[in-house]
């Protein structure tokens, strides 16, 4: 993202990673369901959102400190930075 008004984490994104997987890998392991999916922009893992029971993407962020996620929902084009609590559509 080439916008000086964005936080450093969002500015560092040069290409948005999106997954071909349309499942939460962690929910699949435990037989749970999810609401929406998010893709980590550091490692590319796709996990469930905070509206899902297990909130796997937020748990991933807390465990890894990977700062930025993208919506993995069809038709949604946005990024969220956890540390700076900043949202941007792209």
Number of C-alpha atoms within 10 A of each C-alpha: 16 10 9 9 8 16 16 13 18 24 13 12 15 9 8 18 19 18 16 8 13 14 18 23 14 18 18 12 8 8 7 12 15 20 12 17 26 28 26 25 23 15 11 15 18 28 30 27 22 17 11 17 13 17 18 22 24 19 15 16 16 12 9 11 13 19 19 24 30 26 22 26 14 8 7 11 13 15 23 21 20 17 13 14 10 14 17 13 10 10
